[in-house]
Amino acid sequence: MNLLVIDKKNWINDTTIRVEGRQYKHMLEVHKVELGDSIRVGELNGKIGEGILVRMDEESADIEVELNREPPNKLPIKLILAMPRPKAMKRLIEDCTTLGIGEIHLIKTWKVEKSYWSTPWLSDEKLKEQMLLGLEQGCDTILPKVSIHKYFKPFVEDELPSIIEGTEAIVAHPRIDNKNSLSDFEEKAITIAIGPEGGFTDYEIDCLEKIGFKAVNLGNRILRVETAIKVAIGRLYY
């Protein structure tokens, strides 16, 4: 936890917050905090600053804080992601938040198992839980926007054109005739679509290309979804 992300419920007066539960346990066991220690603090969807630990017991701690800095900017990227395996998804949401992705669309594709949509990790509570972990790791306070779309064609035809407006739209997909490279899109505002581990079908690629997506190849190896995202973000922005 590189940043203690607090919410309105943490404030006990205008200058002091109270921390307990998972976050306090982490502070005790990992950071080994003591009275008088300085702690980096940020308010959810708000500013970042510093705090001084002024009281602590076995259950909670009080921190006097001053929040005076804006959180880091999000990357200029929108992620269109085929719904991954539930076990992978919860970590993906955390990692995407840490990387600074501000907009994520989880979509249904032909090769996405129907059972994936019944996972409890799609609940607002579970999604927020993973995003908070990502914010704490990445020293950010702004929650990403996560949207869920269970029907491919209506999403692509009716919603996706407005989402990609003002961005370069690319889809990660190995093709024999693919001449586009990620290096052509470095440092630009991007909408990137990444398919399931089995890949997009030819029909799905055609649908995306019809509305302006360009296919790019991430290399000559088959990558897991979570790896493909990190490779793409690394090449585009880091």
VEXLUM-372446 format. One line per field, with one value per residue (C-alpha): x, y, z; residue in one letter. Coordinates in Angstrom, 3 decimals. Example, Ala and Ser with C-alpha at 12.3 -4.5 7.8 and 13.67 -1.06 7.14 Angstrom:
<rs>
X	(12.300,13.670)
Y	(-4.500,-1.060)
Z	(7.800,7.140)
rest	(a,s)
</rs>
This chain:
<rs>
X	(0.000,1.854,-1.067,-3.674,-6.922,-9.669,-13.382,-15.841,-16.548,-12.933,-13.175,-13.807,-13.311,-12.050,-8.399,-8.328,-9.173,-9.602,-8.261,-9.202,-9.763,-7.684,-5.840,-4.825,-3.717,-1.535,-0.045,0.840,2.100,3.775,4.763,5.361,3.968,4.552,3.231,4.550,5.140,4.337,1.896,0.919,-2.855,-5.385,-9.148,-11.146,-11.795,-10.031,-6.647,-3.448,-1.344,0.480,-0.662,0.888,-0.092,-1.312,-3.114,-3.154,-4.410,-5.105,-8.212,-7.651,-5.430,-6.034,-4.095,-3.973,-3.894,-3.421,-4.524,-3.039,-2.031,-3.950,-3.752,-1.753,-3.382,-4.927,-3.370,-5.103,-6.480,-9.820,-9.755,-12.269,-11.720,-13.371,-14.597,-11.673,-11.718,-13.078,-9.870,-7.884,-10.431,-10.164,-6.388,-6.799,-9.067,-6.502,-3.603,-5.456,-6.238,-2.594,-1.463,-3.727,-6.429,-9.511,-12.145,-12.721,-15.465,-15.960,-17.656,-19.124,-17.456,-18.036,-15.257,-16.216,-17.780,-21.343,-20.498,-18.043,-20.920,-22.203,-19.041,-19.515,-16.442,-18.661,-20.641,-20.106,-18.723,-16.137,-15.085,-14.556,-12.562,-10.091,-9.931,-9.089,-6.173,-5.012,-5.285,-3.284,-0.537,-0.415,-0.710,-3.931,-7.369,-9.633,-11.672,-11.797,-15.132,-16.014,-18.921,-20.322,-21.756,-23.227,-24.172,-21.369,-23.113,-25.362,-22.377,-20.126,-22.760,-24.612,-22.189,-18.603,-18.523,-19.071,-16.566,-13.736,-14.456,-11.329,-9.025,-7.021,-8.946,-6.815,-7.462,-4.746,-4.976,-2.373,-3.048,-0.942,-1.725,-1.302,1.092,0.190,2.570,1.992,4.874,2.612,0.342,2.799,1.775,-1.580,-5.098,-6.028,-8.978,-7.610,-9.634,-8.147,-9.946,-10.278,-7.414,-8.789,-8.773,-11.496,-13.291,-12.911,-16.504,-15.733,-12.611,-14.613,-17.220,-14.525,-12.745,-15.994,-16.250,-12.598,-10.446,-7.012,-5.546,-2.110,0.147,1.752,4.425,4.933,3.982,0.523,0.034,-2.390,-4.882,-3.279,0.140,-1.155,-2.563,0.730,2.736,0.464,0.443,4.195,4.900,2.429,3.161,6.169)
Y	(0.000,3.051,5.391,5.258,5.879,7.166,7.872,10.288,7.762,8.035,11.685,12.288,16.077,18.610,17.616,14.066,10.636,7.273,4.114,0.540,-2.891,-4.104,-0.833,-0.483,-4.102,-3.482,-0.370,-2.329,-5.554,-4.296,-0.684,-1.161,2.317,4.141,7.342,10.409,8.632,10.449,8.655,9.409,9.870,10.452,10.927,8.750,10.756,13.701,15.142,13.608,14.792,13.776,12.735,12.353,9.387,10.937,8.043,4.288,1.219,-2.397,-1.558,1.803,4.825,8.557,10.577,14.361,15.042,17.840,17.113,19.620,17.857,16.601,12.872,11.783,12.035,8.919,7.446,8.571,5.090,3.298,-0.482,-2.760,-6.135,-9.492,-10.815,-12.889,-15.850,-14.657,-15.500,-13.459,-10.651,-9.523,-9.107,-7.458,-4.775,-4.063,-3.957,-1.757,0.682,0.728,1.381,4.432,3.201,5.320,3.595,-0.161,-1.916,-5.636,-7.255,-10.549,-12.299,-15.676,-17.397,-15.996,-18.700,-17.875,-18.956,-16.067,-13.595,-15.209,-14.441,-12.346,-10.349,-8.367,-6.851,-3.144,-3.951,-6.456,-4.260,-1.318,-3.525,-4.429,-0.871,0.445,-1.990,-0.677,2.942,2.185,0.573,3.261,6.286,7.447,8.364,8.430,5.283,3.996,3.777,0.101,-0.809,-4.252,-5.192,-8.678,-8.381,-7.936,-6.690,-4.037,-2.723,-2.491,-0.964,1.328,2.317,1.777,4.428,7.210,5.656,5.652,9.186,11.325,8.318,5.937,2.636,-0.508,-4.193,-6.615,-9.506,-11.575,-11.543,-12.623,-9.372,-7.183,-4.312,-2.097,-1.774,-0.483,1.937,3.788,4.768,5.666,8.549,8.985,8.826,5.184,2.849,-0.691,-3.884,-7.090,-10.373,-13.549,-16.023,-17.806,-14.523,-12.623,-14.480,-13.250,-11.974,-9.941,-8.475,-7.524,-5.775,-3.788,-2.867,-1.637,1.089,2.115,-0.272,-1.199,-4.619,-4.608,-7.522,-7.708,-10.150,-13.733,-15.301,-16.106,-14.093,-14.395,-11.545,-10.063,-10.149,-8.666,-5.636,-4.922,-5.395,-3.023,-0.334,-0.612,-0.148,2.690,4.806,3.581)
Z	(0.000,-1.302,-0.651,2.119,0.217,2.492,2.057,3.649,6.407,7.605,8.648,12.351,12.094,9.544,9.848,11.251,9.840,11.562,9.929,10.860,9.327,6.376,5.881,9.517,9.650,6.597,8.194,11.333,9.788,6.614,7.255,11.003,11.731,14.998,16.545,14.756,11.443,8.215,5.927,2.338,2.193,-0.584,-0.530,-2.899,-6.096,-4.455,-3.558,-2.186,0.739,3.896,7.366,10.805,12.987,16.255,17.975,17.699,19.563,18.644,16.586,14.895,14.373,13.990,11.427,11.027,7.306,4.808,1.240,-1.200,-4.428,-7.423,-8.244,-11.312,-14.730,-16.226,-19.344,-22.561,-23.164,-23.174,-22.800,-24.496,-22.881,-23.578,-20.249,-18.860,-16.496,-13.121,-11.259,-13.750,-13.902,-10.300,-10.654,-14.059,-12.626,-9.919,-12.400,-14.906,-12.102,-11.027,-14.609,-14.817,-17.186,-16.541,-18.672,-18.999,-20.974,-20.312,-23.300,-24.431,-27.356,-28.987,-27.029,-23.620,-21.453,-20.347,-16.805,-16.474,-16.162,-12.970,-11.015,-7.851,-8.899,-11.277,-8.398,-7.730,-4.277,-5.551,-8.470,-6.129,-3.760,-6.510,-7.838,-4.365,-4.168,-7.541,-6.395,-3.248,-5.322,-8.010,-5.676,-7.308,-5.970,-9.040,-9.611,-13.189,-14.950,-15.518,-17.822,-18.610,-22.028,-22.464,-26.159,-28.671,-31.812,-30.173,-28.227,-31.283,-33.548,-31.130,-28.374,-29.480,-32.259,-29.727,-27.291,-29.844,-31.037,-30.746,-30.298,-32.451,-32.325,-32.433,-31.796,-30.705,-33.144,-35.043,-38.786,-41.747,-43.581,-40.510,-41.248,-38.288,-35.348,-31.831,-32.424,-34.885,-31.986,-29.201,-26.924,-28.704,-27.289,-27.816,-27.630,-27.603,-27.845,-26.432,-26.972,-24.909,-24.656,-27.713,-29.629,-31.455,-34.263,-37.846,-37.672,-34.537,-36.113,-39.212,-37.019,-35.272,-38.484,-40.041,-37.399,-37.711,-35.666,-36.995,-36.170,-34.522,-33.678,-30.220,-31.358,-32.464,-29.124,-27.805,-24.621,-21.751,-21.579,-18.470,-20.146,-23.403,-21.577,-19.823,-23.036,-24.953,-22.243,-21.787,-25.476,-25.904,-22.840,-20.892)
rest	(m,n,l,l,v,i,d,k,k,n,w,i,n,d,t,t,i,r,v,e,g,r,q,y,k,h,m,l,e,v,h,k,v,e,l,g,d,s,i,r,v,g,e,l,n,g,k,i,g,e,g,i,l,v,r,m,d,e,e,s,a,d,i,e,v,e,l,n,r,e,p,p,n,k,l,p,i,k,l,i,l,a,m,p,r,p,k,a,m,k,r,l,i,e,d,c,t,t,l,g,i,g,e,i,h,l,i,k,t,w,k,v,e,k,s,y,w,s,t,p,w,l,s,d,e,k,l,k,e,q,m,l,l,g,l,e,q,g,c,d,t,i,l,p,k,v,s,i,h,k,y,f,k,p,f,v,e,d,e,l,p,s,i,i,e,g,t,e,a,i,v,a,h,p,r,i,d,n,k,n,s,l,s,d,f,e,e,k,a,i,t,i,a,i,g,p,e,g,g,f,t,d,y,e,i,d,c,l,e,k,i,g,f,k,a,v,n,l,g,n,r,i,l,r,v,e,t,a,i,k,v,a,i,g,r,l,y,y)
</rs>
